[in-house]
Amino acid sequence: MKIFKYGDTIGSNSAVTIGMFDGVHLGHQQLIRRTVEIGDLFHLTPLVYTFANHPLKEKKRDFITVLEERLYLFELYGIGTAYLAELTNGFMAMRAKDFIENELIEHLNARAVIVGENFRFGKNREGDINLLKNIGRGLGICVEVIPVLKLGGEAVSSSLICDYIKRGNMEGSYRLLGHHFFLTGNVAKGKGLGRKIGFPTANLNYLNGSKILPKTGIYITSGELDGKLLPSVTNIGYNPTFDTDNRIKVEIHFFDMSEDLYGKEIRLYFLERIRDEKKFETASALREAIKKDVQVAKTYFSKINN
């Protein structure tokens, strides 16, 4: 993906969609898909204008995706160029008219702008789609507004998806995301406790940046490693049977995997929640519970693969 930083000028005319795009859910995908279509139709560079940060004072919840994950999803859905703005005090003080003239025209050479019907911009969110259309018309910008996507009578939103994830409802989050929620990170060295009971685990040192984690518990997961999808079960929690450090962990058990994964990058997809995490009185009791979890997961994978 080609990345432009705030203040850069791109060298071609562009079709632009604008937003934080947390989760890159089905509603965001509508905007991206239309941006690509318009870019192809009018020979414009399809581009996502997004933000590299989020001011903490504005933060109301944890995020579904960190920046690196959003960029991955943009590219997955057909966008090859992104422009990263910084949400500084100076940026947020920019008047709506100045945003159109300085950002869309001067830096992005925008000829088409594709936004959602609730799009607001500029200081104190003073700009709306009507202002964008009125000013854009005089500057040679075509503005297309995409209605809010609704499924089952509910508007698809990042906040609603976050609520599903926090409750461990991975099927619900998938329905609105259009892809499975995932964590990305490197495998870190653990204490080797899983190996001692016959279920070695990879400890995921996931990208943070205030990223949401699913509700603690045991999940059916699929880990993308070196371009391959590997079935697994994952524990998100505190490992209360063995650990006492009260630090949440993401521990993955890949089926029939003996390879040392230390340091490797994994994209871990959450498919379905199996059960709550619990403390077992003995290691053998924990081992039996994990054996049942693995069987549940293997049955799940056998069904979707047939």
N, C-alpha and C positions, 0 to 999 in steps of 0.2 A: 504493500500500500504506500502511496505517495502522501507524505505528511507535510503540511504547511503550518508554520507557527504564526502566532498573532503578530501582525505587522507585515507579514510576507505579502507579496503580490503574485498571483498566479498568472501564467503567461497565455491563457486562453479564455474565451468566453465560457461561462459556466451556467449550469442548472443547479440550484442550491436548495437543500432542505436544512432546516435549522432546529436545534434542540439539544437537550441533555441526552435523550434517548436511553435512559436507564433501562436495562433489560433487553432493549431492541425487540420489543414485543410485536404482536401482530398489527397493532395500530401504527407503530413506527415503520414496520415493514411495508405498509401501504404507501407511506410517504417515500420511502427509499425506492420502492418498485416504480412509482410514478416519476420520480426524479431521473431514474435510469432510462425510462421510456422517453421522456421529453429530451433528455440528453442525446439519445440515439436519433430521435426524429429530427432534431434541429442542429445536430452536429455540435453539441455543447458538452463540456466536461461535467459529468454528474458528480456532485460534491456534497459531502456532509459537513455542515458548520456545527461543531460541537464544542464542549468545554472541558478543559484539562483538569479543572478543579471545581470544588463547590465550597462557597464560604460557610464555615462552621456555624456562624450565627443564623444562617438560613436553613440549616440542616434539620429536617423533621423526622428522618428515618434513615436506616442503613440502606446501602445500595445493592441492587441485584447484580450489577456488573461494575467492575473497576475499569479504568480507561483502556488498558490493554485488551480486556475482554470485549469492550464495545468496538474497538477497532477491528478485532478479529471477526465479529459478527457483521459489521458493515461490509467487510470484504466478502464474507460468506454470502451475503445477500446482494452482491453485485456492485458495490461502491469501491472504486479504486483510489479515491482521493479524499482526504479529510483535512479540514482547517481547524486548528486547535486554538480557541480563544482562552484567555485567562480572566476569571471572574474576580477582578480586583475592584477596589473602591472606585478607581477612575473609570473602569469599564462600565460599572453599574450606574455611574453618574452621567453616562452618555445619553444625550437626548435622542428620541426616536428618529427624527429627521437626520441627525448626524450619523446614526447607525446605518441608515440606508445609503447615504452618500459616501461615507468613509469606508464602511466595511463592504457592503454589497457591490457598490460601483467601483470605488477606487482600488480595493484589494482583491475582489473576487471577479470583477468584470461580469457580474451576474446579468443574465438576460432572461432567466426564468427563476422564480422562487416558489417552492412548493411547501406549504405549511398546513397545520391542522386548524380547525375552525376556532379553537380557543387560544391561538398563538398571540402572545403579548411580548413586547420588547421595549427597550429604552428605559430611561430613568422613571422609577416608580411604576413601571409597566404601563406607561402612558400610550404606547403604540399598540394598535390592534390591526386586524386584517383590512379594515376600511382605509386606515391611514396608509398602510403599506400599498394598497392598490392605488390610492389617489396620488401619492408621491411617486410610486414606481412607474405609473403610466407616463408621467412627464420625463422620466429618465430612461425609458425604453425597456422597463422590466415587466414581463408578463407574470402575474401572480395567480397561482392556482391553489384553491382551498379544498382540503380533503376533510369530509365529515368525520366526526368521532366514530370509531368502530365499536359496535355493540354486539355482544354475544349473550344469548339468553336474557336479553333485557338489561344487561349490565354493561356500562362503558368499560372497555379494556383500558386499564391504567396500571402504572408501575406500583402505586400504593396498594391496589387490590392484590396484585401478584405477590408483593412483599408479605401481605397478610396470609396468603396461602402458604408461602414458604415458612413463615414463622410457626405455623400450625402443623407443619410437616405434610401438608397436602400437595404432594408433588404432581399428582394427576391434574389438580386444579391449576397449578402454575404452568404446567405444560400446555393446557388448553388455551391459555391466554398468551403465552410466550411464543408458541409455535415451535419451540425447541425445548429440550430438557434444561432445567436449571443446572449450572455447573460451577465448580470451583477449579481454579488453576493454580498450580504451584509445583515445587520441587519436593522430592522425597528426602526427608531428614532422618538422621539416625535416631532411633528410639531405644527403649530399654531391652528389647528382645523378649518381652514377656509373652507375646503371642506365639512366638516360635516354640517356647518351652511347653505350651499346651497343645501343640500340633497345628496351630493356625497362625503362621507368620503374617505380620501386617506391615504395610508401608505407611509411614507417618507423613501426612501431607502438610508441608509448610506453605499454606495457601497465600495467594496475594490478598492483602487486606485492604487498606484504604477505606475503612468503615463498611466493609462488605457484609451483607447479611449471611447468617448461617441458618440452615434448617433447624427445626426443633430437635433437641437432643433425642437420640434413639438409634435404632439399627435400620439401615436402608439397603435396598437393592440398587446397585450402582453399576456403571460401565465406565471403565477408565480408558481414555485414549492415550496410547503410549507408542511413540515411533510410528504413527499412522495406523495403528491397529486398535480395535475396540476390544477390551478384555473384560469379561463378566466378573463381578465382585460383589462383596457385601462390605458396607462401611459403617463404622460406629462413630457417631458424633456425640461427644460427651466427655466425661471426667474419669472413665475407667475406674469406678468406685471399688471394684473387687481388689485391685492391686495398688492404685495410686492414691496419694493423699495430698497432692500439691494444688488441687482445686483449679487446675488450668484446663480449659476445654481443648480437646484434641480431635483430629480427623484421622482415623485409623482404617486403612483399607486392607481387606484380605482378598487377594486375587486367587481364583481357583487354579489349582494345579500349577502354581508358579514357584519356581525355585530360584530364578534369576535374582541377583543383587540389584535392586532398583535405586540405590542411594545416589542422590544428585540428579536423577532423571526428572524431566518435566512431565507432568500428567494433567490432563484435562478430565475432571471427574464429573460424570453426569449422574444426577439423582433421578431414579426411575419410580420407586415406590417405597413407602415406609413399611417396615415389618412390625416393629414393636418398640416399646419404651426401653431405655437403658435401665438396668437394675443392678444392685449389688448382690453377688452370690457368696454363699458362705464358704465354698471351697472352689479350688481351681477345676476340679473334675465337673462340678455343677456348671461352671461357666463353659467348659469345653462342650458339654452336652447341649447347652443352649445355642452355642455358635454352630454346632453341627446341624441343629434344626433350622437355624437361619440360612445356612448354606443350602440346605435341601429346598427350602422355600424359594430361594433365589434361583436355583437350578431349574425348578419346575416352571418358574416365571419365564426364564430364557428359552426353555424347550417349547413352551406354548407360542412365544412370539416368533420363533425360528421355524415353526412348522406351518 
